């Protein structure tokens, strides 16, 4: 099982389950989201009217697929909630895990 190195699951352990049929299924163990307040912040950004979370991630982090880093830094389980309120200020985490 291969995980994209930019994925939020890239550093998580891969486990295997053997089914009664003998087939082996690989899966990523559960990821525990970090506490946003404990993450180092490089900046704060304001949500623009009508902004999508991928556009915000591109603007803030230079990568539209890194929206999950904004979720982690702002304790959001649903990425859509990050951009639901224009003007909301979001924490932008430092690069890294």
mmCIF file as gemmi writes it, N, C-alpha and C atoms, coordinates in Angstrom:
data_model
loop_
_atom_site.group_PDB
_atom_site.id
_atom_site.type_symbol
_atom_site.label_atom_id
_atom_site.label_alt_id
_atom_site.label_comp_id
_atom_site.label_asym_id
_atom_site.label_entity_id
_atom_site.label_seq_id
_atom_site.pdbx_PDB_ins_code
_atom_site.Cartn_x
_atom_site.Cartn_y
_atom_site.Cartn_z
_atom_site.occupancy
_atom_site.B_iso_or_equiv
_atom_site.pdbx_formal_charge
_atom_site.auth_seq_id
_atom_site.auth_asym_id
_atom_site.pdbx_PDB_model_num
ATOM 1 N N . UNK Axp A 1 ? 0.857 -1.174 0 1 0 ? 1 A 1
ATOM 2 C CA . UNK Axp A 1 ? 0 0 0 1 0 ? 1 A 1
ATOM 3 C C . UNK Axp A 1 ? 0.894 1.225 0 1 0 ? 1 A 1
ATOM 4 N N . UNK Axp A 2 ? 0.636 2.134 -0.913 1 0 ? 2 A 1
ATOM 5 C CA . UNK Axp A 2 ? 1.436 3.347 -1.043 1 0 ? 2 A 1
ATOM 6 C C . UNK Axp A 2 ? 0.561 4.559 -0.748 1 0 ? 2 A 1
ATOM 7 N N . UNK Axp A 3 ? 1.096 5.48 0.019 1 0 ? 3 A 1
ATOM 8 C CA . UNK Axp A 3 ? 0.378 6.697 0.35 1 0 ? 3 A 1
ATOM 9 C C . UNK Axp A 3 ? 1.122 7.874 -0.248 1 0 ? 3 A 1
ATOM 10 N N . UNK Axp A 4 ? 0.393 8.803 -0.833 1 0 ? 4 A 1
ATOM 11 C CA . UNK Axp A 4 ? 0.993 10.011 -1.391 1 0 ? 4 A 1
ATOM 12 C C . UNK Axp A 4 ? 1.783 10.706 -0.288 1 0 ? 4 A 1
ATOM 13 N N . UNK Axp A 5 ? 3.025 11.103 -0.549 1 0 ? 5 A 1
ATOM 14 C CA . UNK Axp A 5 ? 3.841 11.713 0.51 1 0 ? 5 A 1
ATOM 15 C C . UNK Axp A 5 ? 3.305 13.042 1.031 1 0 ? 5 A 1
ATOM 16 N N . UNK Axp A 6 ? 2.386 13.677 0.298 1 0 ? 6 A 1
ATOM 17 C CA . UNK Axp A 6 ? 1.8 14.931 0.776 1 0 ? 6 A 1
ATOM 18 C C . UNK Axp A 6 ? 0.496 14.701 1.541 1 0 ? 6 A 1
ATOM 19 N N . UNK Axp A 7 ? 0.065 13.47 1.649 1 0 ? 7 A 1
ATOM 20 C CA . UNK Axp A 7 ? -1.181 13.139 2.324 1 0 ? 7 A 1
ATOM 21 C C . UNK Axp A 7 ? -1.053 13.289 3.833 1 0 ? 7 A 1
ATOM 22 N N . UNK Axp A 8 ? -2.156 13.573 4.472 1 0 ? 8 A 1
ATOM 23 C CA . UNK Axp A 8 ? -2.169 13.641 5.932 1 0 ? 8 A 1
ATOM 24 C C . UNK Axp A 8 ? -1.898 12.272 6.553 1 0 ? 8 A 1
ATOM 25 N N . UNK Axp A 9 ? -1.988 11.219 5.774 1 0 ? 9 A 1
ATOM 26 C CA . UNK Axp A 9 ? -1.774 9.854 6.267 1 0 ? 9 A 1
ATOM 27 C C . UNK Axp A 9 ? -0.382 9.321 5.942 1 0 ? 9 A 1
ATOM 28 N N . UNK Axp A 10 ? 0.474 10.137 5.332 1 0 ? 10 A 1
ATOM 29 C CA . UNK Axp A 10 ? 1.784 9.678 4.87 1 0 ? 10 A 1
ATOM 30 C C . UNK Axp A 10 ? 2.651 9.098 5.987 1 0 ? 10 A 1
ATOM 31 N N . UNK Axp A 11 ? 2.554 9.64 7.182 1 0 ? 11 A 1
ATOM 32 C CA . UNK Axp A 11 ? 3.412 9.194 8.285 1 0 ? 11 A 1
ATOM 33 C C . UNK Axp A 11 ? 2.725 8.158 9.172 1 0 ? 11 A 1
ATOM 34 N N . UNK Axp A 12 ? 1.491 7.816 8.851 1 0 ? 12 A 1
ATOM 35 C CA . UNK Axp A 12 ? 0.752 6.876 9.686 1 0 ? 12 A 1
ATOM 36 C C . UNK Axp A 12 ? 1.105 5.432 9.356 1 0 ? 12 A 1
ATOM 37 N N . UNK Axp A 13 ? 0.993 4.602 10.35 1 0 ? 13 A 1
ATOM 38 C CA . UNK Axp A 13 ? 1.333 3.189 10.218 1 0 ? 13 A 1
ATOM 39 C C . UNK Axp A 13 ? 0.331 2.471 9.304 1 0 ? 13 A 1
ATOM 40 N N . UNK Axp A 14 ? 0.86 1.605 8.466 1 0 ? 14 A 1
ATOM 41 C CA . UNK Axp A 14 ? 0.018 0.75 7.625 1 0 ? 14 A 1
ATOM 42 C C . UNK Axp A 14 ? -0.039 -0.617 8.299 1 0 ? 14 A 1
ATOM 43 N N . UNK Axp A 15 ? -1.241 -1.099 8.496 1 0 ? 15 A 1
ATOM 44 C CA . UNK Axp A 15 ? -1.45 -2.399 9.134 1 0 ? 15 A 1
ATOM 45 C C . UNK Axp A 15 ? -2.082 -3.347 8.121 1 0 ? 15 A 1
ATOM 46 N N . UNK Axp A 16 ? -2.144 -4.621 8.481 1 0 ? 16 A 1
ATOM 47 C CA . UNK Axp A 16 ? -2.744 -5.627 7.608 1 0 ? 16 A 1
ATOM 48 C C . UNK Axp A 16 ? -3.752 -6.451 8.386 1 0 ? 16 A 1
ATOM 49 N N . UNK Axp A 17 ? -4.783 -6.849 7.666 1 0 ? 17 A 1
ATOM 50 C CA . UNK Axp A 17 ? -5.814 -7.693 8.234 1 0 ? 17 A 1
ATOM 51 C C . UNK Axp A 17 ? -5.969 -8.909 7.327 1 0 ? 17 A 1
ATOM 52 N N . UNK Axp A 18 ? -5.896 -10.09 7.897 1 0 ? 18 A 1
ATOM 53 C CA . UNK Axp A 18 ? -6.102 -11.31 7.122 1 0 ? 18 A 1
ATOM 54 C C . UNK Axp A 18 ? -7.566 -11.721 7.273 1 0 ? 18 A 1
ATOM 55 N N . UNK Axp A 19 ? -8.257 -11.766 6.141 1 0 ? 19 A 1
ATOM 56 C CA . UNK Axp A 19 ? -9.665 -12.153 6.125 1 0 ? 19 A 1
ATOM 57 C C . UNK Axp A 19 ? -9.797 -13.67 6.236 1 0 ? 19 A 1
ATOM 58 N N . UNK Axp A 20 ? -10.963 -14.174 6.619 1 0 ? 20 A 1
ATOM 59 C CA . UNK Axp A 20 ? -11.162 -15.627 6.702 1 0 ? 20 A 1
ATOM 60 C C . UNK Axp A 20 ? -10.846 -16.349 5.39 1 0 ? 20 A 1
ATOM 61 N N . UNK Axp A 21 ? -10.982 -15.644 4.274 1 0 ? 21 A 1
ATOM 62 C CA . UNK Axp A 21 ? -10.682 -16.234 2.968 1 0 ? 21 A 1
ATOM 63 C C . UNK Axp A 21 ? -9.184 -16.377 2.734 1 0 ? 21 A 1
ATOM 64 N N . UNK Axp A 22 ? -8.375 -15.746 3.581 1 0 ? 22 A 1
ATOM 65 C CA . UNK Axp A 22 ? -6.93 -15.767 3.417 1 0 ? 22 A 1
ATOM 66 C C . UNK Axp A 22 ? -6.4 -14.499 2.761 1 0 ? 22 A 1
ATOM 67 N N . UNK Axp A 23 ? -7.302 -13.727 2.178 1 0 ? 23 A 1
ATOM 68 C CA . UNK Axp A 23 ? -6.89 -12.476 1.544 1 0 ? 23 A 1
ATOM 69 C C . UNK Axp A 23 ? -6.373 -11.511 2.606 1 0 ? 23 A 1
ATOM 70 N N . UNK Axp A 24 ? -5.29 -10.798 2.271 1 0 ? 24 A 1
ATOM 71 C CA . UNK Axp A 24 ? -4.706 -9.817 3.182 1 0 ? 24 A 1
ATOM 72 C C . UNK Axp A 24 ? -5.095 -8.424 2.683 1 0 ? 24 A 1
ATOM 73 N N . UNK Axp A 25 ? -5.644 -7.628 3.589 1 0 ? 25 A 1
ATOM 74 C CA . UNK Axp A 25 ? -6.07 -6.273 3.262 1 0 ? 25 A 1
ATOM 75 C C . UNK Axp A 25 ? -5.199 -5.303 4.061 1 0 ? 25 A 1
ATOM 76 N N . UNK Axp A 26 ? -4.557 -4.37 3.343 1 0 ? 26 A 1
ATOM 77 C CA . UNK Axp A 26 ? -3.752 -3.342 4.009 1 0 ? 26 A 1
ATOM 78 C C . UNK Axp A 26 ? -4.637 -2.122 4.278 1 0 ? 26 A 1
ATOM 79 N N . UNK Axp A 27 ? -4.399 -1.477 5.407 1 0 ? 27 A 1
ATOM 80 C CA . UNK Axp A 27 ? -5.151 -0.269 5.743 1 0 ? 27 A 1
ATOM 81 C C . UNK Axp A 27 ? -4.283 0.646 6.596 1 0 ? 27 A 1
ATOM 82 N N . UNK Axp A 28 ? -4.629 1.913 6.573 1 0 ? 28 A 1
ATOM 83 C CA . UNK Axp A 28 ? -3.918 2.891 7.388 1 0 ? 28 A 1
ATOM 84 C C . UNK Axp A 28 ? -4.592 2.957 8.744 1 0 ? 28 A 1
ATOM 85 N N . UNK Axp A 29 ? -3.789 2.869 9.786 1 0 ? 29 A 1
ATOM 86 C CA . UNK Axp A 29 ? -4.357 2.97 11.13 1 0 ? 29 A 1
ATOM 87 C C . UNK Axp A 29 ? -4.97 4.349 11.329 1 0 ? 29 A 1
ATOM 88 N N . UNK Axp A 30 ? -5.862 4.442 12.289 1 0 ? 30 A 1
ATOM 89 C CA . UNK Axp A 30 ? -6.572 5.693 12.575 1 0 ? 30 A 1
ATOM 90 C C . UNK Axp A 30 ? -5.586 6.815 12.868 1 0 ? 30 A 1
ATOM 91 N N . UNK Axp A 31 ? -5.871 7.967 12.287 1 0 ? 31 A 1
ATOM 92 C CA . UNK Axp A 31 ? -5.047 9.142 12.505 1 0 ? 31 A 1
ATOM 93 C C . UNK Axp A 31 ? -5.683 10.002 13.589 1 0 ? 31 A 1
ATOM 94 N N . UNK Axp A 32 ? -4.901 10.361 14.581 1 0 ? 32 A 1
ATOM 95 C CA . UNK Axp A 32 ? -5.375 11.252 15.643 1 0 ? 32 A 1
ATOM 96 C C . UNK Axp A 32 ? -4.973 12.669 15.239 1 0 ? 32 A 1
ATOM 97 N N . UNK Axp A 33 ? -5.957 13.519 15.031 1 0 ? 33 A 1
ATOM 98 C CA . UNK Axp A 33 ? -5.681 14.894 14.615 1 0 ? 33 A 1
ATOM 99 C C . UNK Axp A 33 ? -4.984 15.653 15.738 1 0 ? 33 A 1
ATOM 100 N N . UNK Axp A 34 ? -4.002 16.478 15.377 1 0 ? 34 A 1
ATOM 101 C CA . UNK Axp A 34 ? -3.32 17.271 16.408 1 0 ? 34 A 1
ATOM 102 C C . UNK Axp A 34 ? -4.218 18.382 16.936 1 0 ? 34 A 1
ATOM 103 N N . UNK Axp A 35 ? -3.869 18.912 18.071 1 0 ? 35 A 1
ATOM 104 C CA . UNK Axp A 35 ? -4.57 20.061 18.629 1 0 ? 35 A 1
ATOM 105 C C . UNK Axp A 35 ? -4.044 21.31 17.924 1 0 ? 35 A 1
ATOM 106 N N . UNK Axp A 36 ? -4.948 22.041 17.272 1 0 ? 36 A 1
ATOM 107 C CA . UNK Axp A 36 ? -4.54 23.214 16.507 1 0 ? 36 A 1
ATOM 108 C C . UNK Axp A 36 ? -3.787 24.247 17.326 1 0 ? 36 A 1
ATOM 109 N N . UNK Axp A 37 ? -4.208 24.462 18.557 1 0 ? 37 A 1
ATOM 110 C CA . UNK Axp A 37 ? -3.573 25.465 19.416 1 0 ? 37 A 1
ATOM 111 C C . UNK Axp A 37 ? -2.122 25.112 19.736 1 0 ? 37 A 1
ATOM 112 N N . UNK Axp A 38 ? -1.763 23.843 19.623 1 0 ? 38 A 1
ATOM 113 C CA . UNK Axp A 38 ? -0.402 23.411 19.93 1 0 ? 38 A 1
ATOM 114 C C . UNK Axp A 38 ? 0.526 23.495 18.713 1 0 ? 38 A 1
ATOM 115 N N . UNK Axp A 39 ? -0.045 23.773 17.537 1 0 ? 39 A 1
ATOM 116 C CA . UNK Axp A 39 ? 0.756 23.828 16.317 1 0 ? 39 A 1
ATOM 117 C C . UNK Axp A 39 ? 1.407 25.197 16.16 1 0 ? 39 A 1
ATOM 118 N N . UNK Axp A 40 ? 2.639 25.193 15.669 1 0 ? 40 A 1
ATOM 119 C CA . UNK Axp A 40 ? 3.327 26.45 15.377 1 0 ? 40 A 1
ATOM 120 C C . UNK Axp A 40 ? 2.662 27.113 14.173 1 0 ? 40 A 1
ATOM 121 N N . UNK Axp A 41 ? 2.453 28.41 14.271 1 0 ? 41 A 1
ATOM 122 C CA . UNK Axp A 41 ? 1.741 29.158 13.237 1 0 ? 41 A 1
ATOM 123 C C . UNK Axp A 41 ? 2.707 30.105 12.54 1 0 ? 41 A 1
ATOM 124 N N . UNK Axp A 42 ? 2.62 30.139 11.192 1 0 ? 42 A 1
ATOM 125 C CA . UNK Axp A 42 ? 3.466 31.083 10.461 1 0 ? 42 A 1
ATOM 126 C C . UNK Axp A 42 ? 2.7 32.352 10.093 1 0 ? 42 A 1
ATOM 127 N N . UNK Axp A 43 ? 1.364 32.266 10.051 1 0 ? 43 A 1
ATOM 128 C CA . UNK Axp A 43 ? 0.561 33.436 9.672 1 0 ? 43 A 1
ATOM 129 C C . UNK Axp A 43 ? -0.9 33.182 9.98 1 0 ? 43 A 1
ATOM 130 N N . UNK Axp A 44 ? -1.687 34.215 9.824 1 0 ? 44 A 1
ATOM 131 C CA . UNK Axp A 44 ? -3.143 34.1 9.826 1 0 ? 44 A 1
ATOM 132 C C . UNK Axp A 44 ? -3.624 34.698 8.516 1 0 ? 44 A 1
ATOM 133 N N . UNK Axp A 45 ? -4.681 34.113 7.949 1 0 ? 45 A 1
ATOM 134 C CA . UNK Axp A 45 ? -5.265 34.636 6.714 1 0 ? 45 A 1
ATOM 135 C C . UNK Axp A 45 ? -6.762 34.793 6.917 1 0 ? 45 A 1
ATOM 136 N N . UNK Axp A 46 ? -7.324 35.763 6.216 1 0 ? 46 A 1
ATOM 137 C CA . UNK Axp A 46 ? -8.77 35.98 6.254 1 0 ? 46 A 1
ATOM 138 C C . UNK Axp A 46 ? -9.406 35.263 5.065 1 0 ? 46 A 1
ATOM 139 N N . UNK Axp A 47 ? -10.54 34.637 5.315 1 0 ? 47 A 1
ATOM 140 C CA . UNK Axp A 47 ? -11.296 33.961 4.263 1 0 ? 47 A 1
ATOM 141 C C . UNK Axp A 47 ? -11.954 35.025 3.389 1 0 ? 47 A 1
ATOM 142 N N . UNK Axp A 48 ? -11.78 34.901 2.074 1 0 ? 48 A 1
ATOM 143 C CA . UNK Axp A 48 ? -12.387 35.829 1.133 1 0 ? 48 A 1
ATOM 144 C C . UNK Axp A 48 ? -13.812 35.388 0.805 1 0 ? 48 A 1
ATOM 145 N N . UNK Axp A 49 ? -14.692 36.314 0.443 1 0 ? 49 A 1
ATOM 146 C CA . UNK Axp A 49 ? -16.067 35.947 0.075 1 0 ? 49 A 1
ATOM 147 C C . UNK Axp A 49 ? -16.073 34.944 -1.08 1 0 ? 49 A 1
ATOM 148 N N . UNK Axp A 50 ? -16.81 33.859 -0.928 1 0 ? 50 A 1
ATOM 149 C CA . UNK Axp A 50 ? -16.939 32.844 -1.97 1 0 ? 50 A 1
ATOM 150 C C . UNK Axp A 50 ? -15.715 31.967 -2.163 1 0 ? 50 A 1
ATOM 151 N N . UNK Axp A 51 ? -14.747 32.064 -1.284 1 0 ? 51 A 1
ATOM 152 C CA . UNK Axp A 51 ? -13.503 31.309 -1.437 1 0 ? 51 A 1
ATOM 153 C C . UNK Axp A 51 ? -13.719 29.83 -1.14 1 0 ? 51 A 1
ATOM 154 N N . UNK Axp A 52 ? -13.093 28.991 -1.95 1 0 ? 52 A 1
ATOM 155 C CA . UNK Axp A 52 ? -13.108 27.544 -1.708 1 0 ? 52 A 1
ATOM 156 C C . UNK Axp A 52 ? -11.88 27.185 -0.882 1 0 ? 52 A 1
ATOM 157 N N . UNK Axp A 53 ? -11.984 26.11 -0.142 1 0 ? 53 A 1
ATOM 158 C CA . UNK Axp A 53 ? -10.896 25.722 0.763 1 0 ? 53 A 1
ATOM 159 C C . UNK Axp A 53 ? -9.626 25.36 -0.023 1 0 ? 53 A 1
ATOM 160 N N . UNK Axp A 54 ? -9.756 24.78 -1.218 1 0 ? 54 A 1
ATOM 161 C CA . UNK Axp A 54 ? -8.556 24.458 -1.987 1 0 ? 54 A 1
ATOM 162 C C . UNK Axp A 54 ? -7.862 25.732 -2.476 1 0 ? 54 A 1
ATOM 163 N N . UNK Axp A 55 ? -8.646 26.752 -2.841 1 0 ? 55 A 1
ATOM 164 C CA . UNK Axp A 55 ? -8.044 28.025 -3.248 1 0 ? 55 A 1
ATOM 165 C C . UNK Axp A 55 ? -7.358 28.704 -2.074 1 0 ? 55 A 1
ATOM 166 N N . UNK Axp A 56 ? -7.966 28.614 -0.907 1 0 ? 56 A 1
ATOM 167 C CA . UNK Axp A 56 ? -7.368 29.183 0.293 1 0 ? 56 A 1
ATOM 168 C C . UNK Axp A 56 ? -6.055 28.475 0.619 1 0 ? 56 A 1
ATOM 169 N N . UNK Axp A 57 ? -6.037 27.16 0.503 1 0 ? 57 A 1
ATOM 170 C CA . UNK Axp A 57 ? -4.807 26.404 0.763 1 0 ? 57 A 1
ATOM 171 C C . UNK Axp A 57 ? -3.715 26.783 -0.236 1 0 ? 57 A 1
ATOM 172 N N . UNK Axp A 58 ? -4.091 26.997 -1.5 1 0 ? 58 A 1
ATOM 173 C CA . UNK Axp A 58 ? -3.113 27.428 -2.505 1 0 ? 58 A 1
ATOM 174 C C . UNK Axp A 58 ? -2.548 28.794 -2.135 1 0 ? 58 A 1
ATOM 175 N N . UNK Axp A 59 ? -3.43 29.689 -1.754 1 0 ? 59 A 1
ATOM 176 C CA . UNK Axp A 59 ? -3.017 31.053 -1.399 1 0 ? 59 A 1
ATOM 177 C C . UNK Axp A 59 ? -2.138 31.069 -0.145 1 0 ? 59 A 1
ATOM 178 N N . UNK Axp A 60 ? -2.508 30.298 0.853 1 0 ? 60 A 1
ATOM 179 C CA . UNK Axp A 60 ? -1.811 30.338 2.14 1 0 ? 60 A 1
ATOM 180 C C . UNK Axp A 60 ? -0.592 29.421 2.208 1 0 ? 60 A 1
ATOM 181 N N . UNK Axp A 61 ? -0.695 28.267 1.542 1 0 ? 61 A 1
ATOM 182 C CA . UNK Axp A 61 ? 0.359 27.254 1.667 1 0 ? 61 A 1
ATOM 183 C C . UNK Axp A 61 ? 1.066 26.914 0.362 1 0 ? 61 A 1
ATOM 184 N N . UNK Axp A 62 ? 0.525 27.415 -0.745 1 0 ? 62 A 1
ATOM 185 C CA . UNK Axp A 62 ? 1.139 27.122 -2.043 1 0 ? 62 A 1
ATOM 186 C C . UNK Axp A 62 ? 0.778 25.765 -2.596 1 0 ? 62 A 1
ATOM 187 N N . UNK Axp A 63 ? -0.218 25.102 -2.004 1 0 ? 63 A 1
ATOM 188 C CA . UNK Axp A 63 ? -0.619 23.763 -2.442 1 0 ? 63 A 1
ATOM 189 C C . UNK Axp A 63 ? -2.102 23.553 -2.151 1 0 ? 63 A 1
ATOM 190 N N . UNK Axp A 64 ? -2.927 23.429 -3.194 1 0 ? 64 A 1
ATOM 191 C CA . UNK Axp A 64 ? -4.36 23.256 -2.951 1 0 ? 64 A 1
ATOM 192 C C . UNK Axp A 64 ? -4.71 21.946 -2.256 1 0 ? 64 A 1
ATOM 193 N N . UNK Axp A 65 ? -3.836 20.948 -2.351 1 0 ? 65 A 1
ATOM 194 C CA . UNK Axp A 65 ? -4.104 19.66 -1.703 1 0 ? 65 A 1
ATOM 195 C C . UNK Axp A 65 ? -3.746 19.668 -0.217 1 0 ? 65 A 1
ATOM 196 N N . UNK Axp A 66 ? -3.16 20.759 0.25 1 0 ? 66 A 1
ATOM 197 C CA . UNK Axp A 66 ? -2.747 20.855 1.66 1 0 ? 66 A 1
ATOM 198 C C . UNK Axp A 66 ? -3.837 21.464 2.538 1 0 ? 66 A 1
ATOM 199 N N . UNK Axp A 67 ? -5.075 21.484 2.042 1 0 ? 67 A 1
ATOM 200 C CA . UNK Axp A 67 ? -6.176 22.043 2.829 1 0 ? 67 A 1
ATOM 201 C C . UNK Axp A 67 ? -6.289 21.371 4.194 1 0 ? 67 A 1
ATOM 202 N N . UNK Axp A 68 ? -5.924 20.096 4.267 1 0 ? 68 A 1
ATOM 203 C CA . UNK Axp A 68 ? -6.018 19.357 5.532 1 0 ? 68 A 1
ATOM 204 C C . UNK Axp A 68 ? -5.123 19.96 6.605 1 0 ? 68 A 1
ATOM 205 N N . UNK Axp A 69 ? -4.025 20.627 6.202 1 0 ? 69 A 1
ATOM 206 C CA . UNK Axp A 69 ? -3.15 21.273 7.183 1 0 ? 69 A 1
ATOM 207 C C . UNK Axp A 69 ? -3.869 22.453 7.824 1 0 ? 69 A 1
ATOM 208 N N . UNK Axp A 70 ? -4.692 23.159 7.024 1 0 ? 70 A 1
ATOM 209 C CA . UNK Axp A 70 ? -5.503 24.243 7.584 1 0 ? 70 A 1
ATOM 210 C C . UNK Axp A 70 ? -6.559 23.683 8.531 1 0 ? 70 A 1
ATOM 211 N N . UNK Axp A 71 ? -7.134 22.532 8.15 1 0 ? 71 A 1
ATOM 212 C CA . UNK Axp A 71 ? -8.112 21.88 9.032 1 0 ? 71 A 1
ATOM 213 C C . UNK Axp A 71 ? -7.478 21.547 10.375 1 0 ? 71 A 1
ATOM 214 N N . UNK Axp A 72 ? -6.298 20.938 10.336 1 0 ? 72 A 1
ATOM 215 C CA . UNK Axp A 72 ? -5.613 20.567 11.578 1 0 ? 72 A 1
ATOM 216 C C . UNK Axp A 72 ? -5.33 21.794 12.439 1 0 ? 72 A 1
ATOM 217 N N . UNK Axp A 73 ? -4.808 22.846 11.845 1 0 ? 73 A 1
ATOM 218 C CA . UNK Axp A 73 ? -4.413 24.038 12.6 1 0 ? 73 A 1
ATOM 219 C C . UNK Axp A 73 ? -5.604 24.78 13.188 1 0 ? 73 A 1
ATOM 220 N N . UNK Axp A 74 ? -6.791 24.56 12.606 1 0 ? 74 A 1
ATOM 221 C CA . UNK Axp A 74 ? -7.984 25.274 13.057 1 0 ? 74 A 1
ATOM 222 C C . UNK Axp A 74 ? -9.029 24.35 13.666 1 0 ? 74 A 1
ATOM 223 N N . UNK Axp A 75 ? -8.62 23.134 14.024 1 0 ? 75 A 1
ATOM 224 C CA . UNK Axp A 75 ? -9.482 22.146 14.687 1 0 ? 75 A 1
ATOM 225 C C . UNK Axp A 75 ? -10.792 21.908 13.93 1 0 ? 75 A 1
ATOM 226 N N . UNK Axp A 76 ? -10.701 21.79 12.619 1 0 ? 76 A 1
ATOM 227 C CA . UNK Axp A 76 ? -11.881 21.57 11.78 1 0 ? 76 A 1
ATOM 228 C C . UNK Axp A 76 ? -11.907 20.137 11.267 1 0 ? 76 A 1
ATOM 229 N N . UNK Axp A 77 ? -13.012 19.467 11.473 1 0 ? 77 A 1
ATOM 230 C CA . UNK Axp A 77 ? -13.186 18.124 10.919 1 0 ? 77 A 1
ATOM 231 C C . UNK Axp A 77 ? -13.744 18.188 9.498 1 0 ? 77 A 1
ATOM 232 N N . UNK Axp A 78 ? -14.473 19.241 9.19 1 0 ? 78 A 1
ATOM 233 C CA . UNK Axp A 78 ? -15.078 19.438 7.877 1 0 ? 78 A 1
ATOM 234 C C . UNK Axp A 78 ? -14.416 20.653 7.233 1 0 ? 78 A 1
ATOM 235 N N . UNK Axp A 79 ? -13.727 20.44 6.117 1 0 ? 79 A 1
ATOM 236 C CA . UNK Axp A 79 ? -12.998 21.54 5.486 1 0 ? 79 A 1
ATOM 237 C C . UNK Axp A 79 ? -13.913 22.676 5.042 1 0 ? 79 A 1
ATOM 238 N N . UNK Axp A 80 ? -15.16 22.373 4.706 1 0 ? 80 A 1
ATOM 239 C CA . UNK Axp A 80 ? -16.092 23.412 4.254 1 0 ? 80 A 1
ATOM 240 C C . UNK Axp A 80 ? -16.376 24.438 5.348 1 0 ? 80 A 1
ATOM 241 N N . UNK Axp A 81 ? -16.288 24.012 6.607 1 0 ? 81 A 1
ATOM 242 C CA . UNK Axp A 81 ? -16.574 24.964 7.691 1 0 ? 81 A 1
ATOM 243 C C . UNK Axp A 81 ? -15.512 26.058 7.767 1 0 ? 81 A 1
ATOM 244 N N . UNK Axp A 82 ? -14.313 25.793 7.261 1 0 ? 82 A 1
ATOM 245 C CA . UNK Axp A 82 ? -13.252 26.799 7.291 1 0 ? 82 A 1
ATOM 246 C C . UNK Axp A 82 ? -13.597 28.03 6.47 1 0 ? 82 A 1
ATOM 247 N N . UNK Axp A 83 ? -14.287 27.837 5.353 1 0 ? 83 A 1
ATOM 248 C CA . UNK Axp A 83 ? -14.562 28.946 4.436 1 0 ? 83 A 1
ATOM 249 C C . UNK Axp A 83 ? -16.023 29.397 4.455 1 0 ? 83 A 1
ATOM 250 N N . UNK Axp A 84 ? -16.794 28.899 5.389 1 0 ? 84 A 1
ATOM 251 C CA . UNK Axp A 84 ? -18.222 29.21 5.443 1 0 ? 84 A 1
ATOM 252 C C . UNK Axp A 84 ? -18.504 30.669 5.815 1 0 ? 84 A 1
ATOM 253 N N . UNK Axp A 85 ? -17.579 31.306 6.522 1 0 ? 85 A 1
ATOM 254 C CA . UNK Axp A 85 ? -17.795 32.668 7.005 1 0 ? 85 A 1
ATOM 255 C C . UNK Axp A 85 ? -16.713 33.598 6.455 1 0 ? 85 A 1
ATOM 256 N N . UNK Axp A 86 ? -17.033 34.401 5.422 1 0 ? 86 A 1
ATOM 257 C CA . UNK Axp A 86 ? -16.045 35.352 4.9 1 0 ? 86 A 1
ATOM 258 C C . UNK Axp A 86 ? -15.535 36.264 6.013 1 0 ? 86 A 1
ATOM 259 N N . UNK Axp A 87 ? -14.25 36.54 5.965 1 0 ? 87 A 1
ATOM 260 C CA . UNK Axp A 87 ? -13.627 37.391 6.975 1 0 ? 87 A 1
ATOM 261 C C . UNK Axp A 87 ? -13.046 36.612 8.147 1 0 ? 87 A 1
ATOM 262 N N . UNK Axp A 88 ? -13.457 35.365 8.298 1 0 ? 88 A 1
ATOM 263 C CA . UNK Axp A 88 ? -12.91 34.542 9.395 1 0 ? 88 A 1
ATOM 264 C C . UNK Axp A 88 ? -11.398 34.468 9.242 1 0 ? 88 A 1
ATOM 265 N N . UNK Axp A 89 ? -10.695 34.585 10.343 1 0 ? 89 A 1
ATOM 266 C CA . UNK Axp A 89 ? -9.23 34.496 10.32 1 0 ? 89 A 1
ATOM 267 C C . UNK Axp A 89 ? -8.824 33.075 10.687 1 0 ? 89 A 1
ATOM 268 N N . UNK Axp A 90 ? -7.978 32.502 9.853 1 0 ? 90 A 1
ATOM 269 C CA . UNK Axp A 90 ? -7.527 31.127 10.052 1 0 ? 90 A 1
ATOM 270 C C . UNK Axp A 90 ? -6.039 31.077 10.333 1 0 ? 90 A 1
ATOM 271 N N . UNK Axp A 91 ? -5.686 30.154 11.191 1 0 ? 91 A 1
ATOM 272 C CA . UNK Axp A 91 ? -4.28 29.9 11.495 1 0 ? 91 A 1
ATOM 273 C C . UNK Axp A 91 ? -3.666 29.112 10.339 1 0 ? 91 A 1
ATOM 274 N N . UNK Axp A 92 ? -2.476 29.534 9.896 1 0 ? 92 A 1
ATOM 275 C CA . UNK Axp A 92 ? -1.736 28.819 8.851 1 0 ? 92 A 1
ATOM 276 C C . UNK Axp A 92 ? -0.508 28.223 9.527 1 0 ? 92 A 1
ATOM 277 N N . UNK Axp A 93 ? -0.424 26.886 9.562 1 0 ? 93 A 1
ATOM 278 C CA . UNK Axp A 93 ? 0.672 26.247 10.286 1 0 ? 93 A 1
ATOM 279 C C . UNK Axp A 93 ? 1.999 26.343 9.536 1 0 ? 93 A 1
ATOM 280 N N . UNK Axp A 94 ? 3.073 26.266 10.299 1 0 ? 94 A 1
ATOM 281 C CA . UNK Axp A 94 ? 4.403 26.176 9.705 1 0 ? 94 A 1
ATOM 282 C C . UNK Axp A 94 ? 4.486 24.868 8.907 1 0 ? 94 A 1
ATOM 283 N N . UNK Axp A 95 ? 5.333 24.836 7.878 1 0 ? 95 A 1
ATOM 284 C CA . UNK Axp A 95 ? 5.509 23.581 7.134 1 0 ? 95 A 1
ATOM 285 C C . UNK Axp A 95 ? 6.009 22.47 8.047 1 0 ? 95 A 1
ATOM 286 N N . UNK Axp A 96 ? 5.704 21.257 7.658 1 0 ? 96 A 1
ATOM 287 C CA . UNK Axp A 96 ? 6.125 20.098 8.444 1 0 ? 96 A 1
ATOM 288 C C . UNK Axp A 96 ? 4.947 19.417 9.065 1 0 ? 96 A 1
ATOM 289 N N . UNK Axp A 97 ? 5.204 18.46 9.916 1 0 ? 97 A 1
ATOM 290 C CA . UNK Axp A 97 ? 4.143 17.673 10.552 1 0 ? 97 A 1
ATOM 291 C C . UNK Axp A 97 ? 3.773 18.264 11.865 1 0 ? 97 A 1
